[in-house]
């Protein structure tokens, strides 16, 4: 696992500097504390920081082909690299190391940009071919590993993290108001935009090729459509289980100690069960608990741990642990509102005390309709017998006239919305009426009265077929990549821990998404087909527990034990003078205990945004390590 960075400047408009590329890699040292490596040419520089996982002695980067004309830096793991290597050696290629990274340069020589289709794993890499004068950037199919870039003319800066790009003296950080709007509406910023104008995320399943003064970004993979052949397969549960086992086995390749995150849910328990079957020694498992009743899941984790005799470790999180919040903000580079980021960081830190690699159970909810919002959406859809125009007229009028603060207003809103609007509204804590109160008049005029939807609609509209399948596809393209995987990558890498995600092996994803939605959400039960597959292995208590998610009592804390800290930050003159918000409304919200509790998530987002603004804009940060 690594952090990578680079400069591509064919016409010398940005400047290729050895000092700059070293700063760009130095600020992501947490991603690769073991060693660094560089390649420099007149119009290009590549750099990396390495966390040694495979071939500890000879796995240095950049990797290079036989005649020194192709160089690559790489972040991730290619799990089928041995099969690829065997094929490439049979074709005459010669290898210097045992690493997975070296297959990239030789696969490029055979297949060009299509080499990415060979790779089964998580990856982000940059490859330079000096003969073809071509730069290739690539990101894995699901977006497990990040890659950002800044384009100016035909020049590029790129890096695993945004802070590397900010190191370049010609990049001036400026807030993208569209991204700000997405953050306060949905709590994260979806691909491909970032909080910084001009800096983009390379979307999952995409490559970017720069050649002859042209920069082209294109998709190389997408999620397949459901099909009846898969649905009718009598052995479908067995196929799912066999592919899960294979995916887990592939992710046990490591020259360093490994373990697993164990949340007490079906997904992580299934991963641990597969690990226990494949490993000779006990699996090391790690769980996070909370003092507050209703949030602590460690009891369920212990049940799975006991069944598989794992070497189990736990930590209890309290509000005092949020002293790390400012440091955590620095690892994300842009405002990030998922409240579980803090316990994920502490869980990663706990695991890193004993292992260097962990497997996690992320992805199952998106693949198998595990979220409660899928069931709610289906139930609301049954009420859509009236044409949308009539519902907008009747229920929309009632919603606008409904007294503020009285229960029922949001229900009327949902009845007045189309399916995709209603679904997106379920994922926001910022009601449309609160949007008009929170934003300053200038920002509201710039962004409009309606919440942003464009980055979601493009995926919804491009997916034909069943509405539930389309919603899972939408979540895979947005929420999974932009929130869940971003959180896991940044918080694990902050502690120099590699997190692997077996449920997001692309072959497992392809099988799962070929299964029609009707086999996933059955009655009130999500993940029906996956539950059927893993039932023999997952403890009955875990199978029967209600869907919980990684809930965190932060929203109570911002109104309780964390309130003095929140007030100190948000009543400070710097926060008060920000031009983005109606400070009178924000101040009244903070001073009224009932309203503060009702809008606790908005308070949380304001806190995170202020901490981020101070670090990245007020202080003129250019990527200093957090």
C-alpha positions, -999 to 999 in steps of 0.1 A, spaced: 0 0 0 13 34 -9 8 70 -15 16 82 -50 20 117 -66 32 131 -99 37 160 -122 31 158 -160 41 190 -178 49 185 -215 49 222 -223 66 234 -191 37 255 -179 37 242 -143 74 232 -139 88 198 -130 108 201 -98 125 174 -77 119 195 -46 82 198 -53 77 161 -60 94 152 -28 71 176 -9 41 160 -27 51 126 -15 64 137 19 29 149 30 14 114 25 41 96 45 14 81 67 2 61 36 37 46 32 61 51 61 86 24 50 104 40 21 101 64 -8 110 64 -45 111 88 -75 115 90 -112 123 123 -129 124 133 -166 124 168 -182 86 169 -185 75 144 -158 81 134 -122 67 104 -103 69 98 -66 56 74 -40 57 64 -3 55 27 4 39 6 31 56 -28 26 31 -57 23 44 -80 -4 81 -87 -12 94 -66 16 130 -67 4 128 -59 -34 94 -43 -39 106 -8 -43 89 17 -67 88 32 -92 87 -2 -110 103 -3 -145 102 -26 -175 132 -44 -190 146 -15 -211 138 13 -187 112 30 -210 81 24 -188 78 35 -152 49 32 -128 40 42 -92 11 23 -76 -11 22 -46 -31 -9 -38 -30 -47 -43 -35 -68 -75 -45 -101 -60 -43 -122 -92 -8 -109 -100 8 -144 -100 -15 -156 -128 -9 -124 -148 29 -127 -142 29 -164 -154 11 -153 -186 34 -124 -192 66 -145 -186 52 -170 -211 51 -141 -236 87 -133 -230 86 -106 -203 113 -107 -176 106 -98 -140 131 -84 -114 109 -87 -83 81 -108 -67 57 -78 -63 23 -73 -77 33 -38 -89 57 -50 -115 29 -67 -136 15 -32 -144 44 -21 -166 45 -55 -185 8 -57 -189 8 -22 -203 34 -33 -229 10 -61 -240 -24 -44 -238 -19 -6 -235 -46 11 -213 -67 -21 -215 -42 -37 -191 -65 -26 -162 -91 -51 -173 -66 -79 -163 -63 -67 -127 -84 -81 -99 -79 -59 -68 -79 -24 -55 -55 0 -71 -47 35 -83 -16 39 -104 3 63 -127 23 49 -156 47 68 -179 58 53 -213 87 75 -226 86 59 -261 49 66 -266 51 99 -246 20 87 -228 8 91 -192 -18 67 -179 -37 72 -146 -61 44 -135 -84 37 -106 -99 4 -96 -135 -5 -106 -152 3 -73 -131 32 -61 -115 15 -31 -83 34 -37 -83 72 -44 -67 92 -71 -71 130 -76 -58 153 -103 -55 190 -113 -54 198 -150 -41 231 -164 -40 231 -202 -24 198 -210 -4 197 -178 -14 175 -148 -7 172 -111 -20 141 -94 -19 123 -61 -35 98 -38 -45 126 -16 -54 162 -24 -28 176 0 -1 164 -25 -16 186 -53 -18 216 -29 20 214 -25 25 228 -60 31 265 -59 9 272 -88 -22 257 -72 -43 283 -53 -70 267 -31 -104 280 -38 -137 266 -26 -160 251 -52 -195 262 -41 -212 232 -58 -191 209 -37 -198 229 -5 -235 225 -13 -232 188 -17 -214 185 16 -240 203 36 -268 185 18 -255 149 18 -226 150 42 -200 141 16 -188 153 -18 -195 128 -46 -171 120 -74 -157 136 -95 -158 170 -78 -138 181 -47 -141 210 -24 -113 227 -44 -122 243 -77 -102 226 -105 -92 195 -85 -111 164 -94 -113 128 -84 -107 102 -111 -140 83 -109 -140 46 -100 -136 23 -130 -120 50 -151 -86 57 -167 -71 90 -178 -47 91 -207 -25 121 -216 -8 120 -250 0 145 -277 -13 174 -258 -47 158 -252 -62 145 -219 -89 119 -222 -108 104 -193 -130 73 -199 -147 44 -182 -134 9 -186 -159 -10 -164 -195 -7 -151 -218 -27 -129 -237 -54 -150 -275 -55 -152 -296 -82 -135 -305 -112 -155 -330 -141 -152 -304 -168 -158 -286 -158 -126 -319 -155 -108 -330 -191 -118 -297 -208 -109 -305 -235 -84 -270 -232 -69 -270 -194 -65 -264 -193 -27 -235 -219 -31 -220 -198 -59 -221 -167 -38 -204 -185 -9 -177 -201 -30 -169 -167 -46 -168 -150 -12 -143 -177 0 -122 -172 -31 -122 -135 -27 -112 -137 10 -84 -163 2 -69 -139 -24 -69 -111 2 -49 -132 26 -17 -128 5 6 -109 27 42 -109 41 30 -90 72 4 -98 99 -33 -94 90 -66 -94 108 -102 -82 104 -126 -55 115 -155 -73 132 -186 -51 137 -211 -77 148 -231 -76 116 -237 -102 89 -211 -88 64 -180 -87 87 -190 -119 104 -192 -136 70 -157 -124 61 -143 -136 94 -159 -170 89 -142 -173 55 -109 -162 70 -112 -188 98 -117 -215 72 -87 -205 52 -61 -196 79 -41 -220 101 -37 -196 130 -66 -178 148 -79 -147 131 -71 -114 149 -104 -94 151 -110 -58 162 -142 -41 174 -153 -7 186 -179 -2 213 -196 28 229 -206 35 265 -240 48 254 -268 22 255 -282 14 221 -249 21 203 -227 -7 216 -224 -36 192 -194 -55 207 -217 -81 222 -226 -94 187 -189 -92 177 -180 -114 207 -205 -140 196 -189 -144 162 -154 -142 178 -163 -170 202 -177 -192 174 -145 -189 154 -121 -187 184 -106 -154 171 -79 -135 189 -102 -106 197 -95 -70 207 -119 -42 216 -119 -5 225 -147 16 240 -151 51 224 -163 82 244 -167 119 237 -132 125 250 -118 107 220 -131 135 198 -100 155 208 -85 139 177 -111 155 155 -89 183 141 -62 158 132 -88 136 115 -101 165 94 -65 169 81 -65 134 67 -96 139 46 -84 171 28 -120 182 22 -150 185 45 -163 150 53 -194 145 75 -197 108 82 -199 107 120 -184 72 121 -150 85 108 -137 90 144 -145 55 156 -131 41 123 -99 60 130 -97 46 165 -105 11 153 -77 14 127 -53 25 154 -63 -4 176 -57 -28 148 -24 -13 138 -10 -21 172 -10 -58 161 -14 -61 123 -6 -42 91 -35 -55 70 -72 -59 79 -102 -73 59 -135 -54 63 -171 -62 54 -179 -30 36 -201 -33 4 -227 -58 14 -255 -33 20 -252 -18 -15 -249 -51 -32 -278 -69 -15 -303 -41 -5 -293 -41 32 -301 -5 40 -334 3 56 -339 31 31 -344 6 3 -374 -9 21 -388 26 30 -384 36 -7 -403 5 -18 -431 12 7 -435 48 -4 -435 38 -40 -468 19 -34 -484 53 -27 -473 66 -61 -506 57 -78 -514 93 -83 -496 111 -111 -466 131 -99 -482 164 -111 -512 158 -89 -491 148 -59 -469 179 -63 -499 201 -64 -518 185 -34 -491 173 -11 -466 201 -20 -491 228 -12 -499 211 22 -462 207 29 -455 244 23 -484 254 46 -474 230 73 -463 247 106 -426 246 111 -415 221 136 -447 201 135 -443 164 127 -457 153 93 -441 180 72 -414 157 58 -440 130 51 -459 155 30 -427 165 12 -419 129 3 -454 123 -10 -450 153 -33 -417 140 -47 -406 117 -75 -389 85 -66 -353 97 -70 -360 130 -53 -376 112 -24 -347 88 -21 -321 116 -21 -341 135 5 -339 105 28 -301 108 28 -299 145 39 -302 161 72 -307 195 56 -344 201 48 -351 224 19 -366 250 42 -335 248 65 -314 253 34 -330 287 29 -322 296 65 -286 282 67 -271 297 36 -263 333 33 -283 352 5 -254 353 -19 -247 315 -16 -284 308 -19 -287 329 -51 -256 311 -65 -268 276 -58 -306 280 -59 -334 270 -36 -335 233 -46 -309 208 -32 -282 197 -57 -290 164 -75 -271 165 -108 -242 142 -96 -267 116 -86 -292 119 -114 -266 110 -141 -263 76 -125 -300 71 -119 -308 80 -155 -281 59 -170 -294 27 -154 -324 10 -169 -347 -15 -153 -360 -21 -118 -361 9 -95 -345 -9 -65 -316 -21 -87 -312 14 -99 -310 27 -64 -283 2 -54 -264 11 -85 -267 48 -76 -253 40 -41 -224 21 -55 -215 50 -78 -219 77 -52 -223 68 -15 -201 37 -15 -172 54 -33 -177 89 -20 -185 81 17 -179 46 29 -147 37 10 -133 72 14 -138 69 52 -121 35 53 -92 44 31 -83 77 49 -88 64 84 -69 32 79 -41 49 59 -39 76 86 -25 48 109 -5 31 81 -29 2 80 -41 -15 48 -78 -23 46 -89 -49 20 -126 -53 10 -135 -89 -1 -172 -81 -8 -160 -56 -34 -140 -80 -54 -153 -71 -89 -162 -106 -98 -182 -110 -66 -199 -76 -74 -207 -87 -109 -224 -119 -96 -242 -100 -69 -255 -73 -92 -267 -99 -118 -292 -111 -91 -326 -93 -95 -336 -70 -67 -367 -91 -58 -343 -118 -44 -325 -93 -22 -354 -74 -5 -380 -99 4 -408 -86 26 -391 -65 53 -358 -85 50 -329 -71 31 -300 -92 19 -323 -122 16 -302 -141 -9 -269 -133 9 -284 -143 42 -294 -177 27 -259 -182 15 -241 -174 47 -266 -187 72 -247 -219 80 -217 -199 90 -230 -168 108 -243 -172 144 -280 -172 147 -280 -142 171 -262 -121 145 -285 -133 117 -316 -123 137 -305 -90 150 -321 -58 136 -301 -39 110 -280 -15 130 -252 1 109 -222 18 124 -242 42 146 -224 67 167 -238 89 195 -220 120 182 -253 139 176 -261 136 213 -226 147 222 -227 179 202 -256 189 224 -240 176 256 -204 168 265 -190 182 233 -211 214 234 -184 237 250 -159 227 223 -185 232 196 -195 266 209 -158 277 212 -153 269 176 -185 281 160 -188 314 181 -152 323 173 -150 355 152 -135 335 123 -165 312 120 -190 341 125 -174 361 96 -176 333 71 -196 345 41 -214 313 34 -240 312 62 -267 332 79 -249 337 111 -280 351 129 -298 318 122 -268 297 132 -263 316 164 -300 312 174 -298 275 165 -268 270 188 -284 289 217 -317 271 217 -312 236 232 -343 221 215 -335 235 181 -298 225 185 -309 189 192 -333 189 163 -305 202 140 -276 183 156 -263 170 123 -262 205 108 -242 216 139 -218 187 133 -213 197 97 -207 234 106 -181 223 131 -163 201 106 -164 227 79 -149 253 103 -121 231 114 -114 222 77 -115 259 67 -90 269 93 -65 242 84 -67 244 46 -76 280 38 -70 303 68 -36 289 75 -27 287 39 -21 250 41 -2 235 12 -3 199 24 15 199 57 11 165 73 -17 165 99 
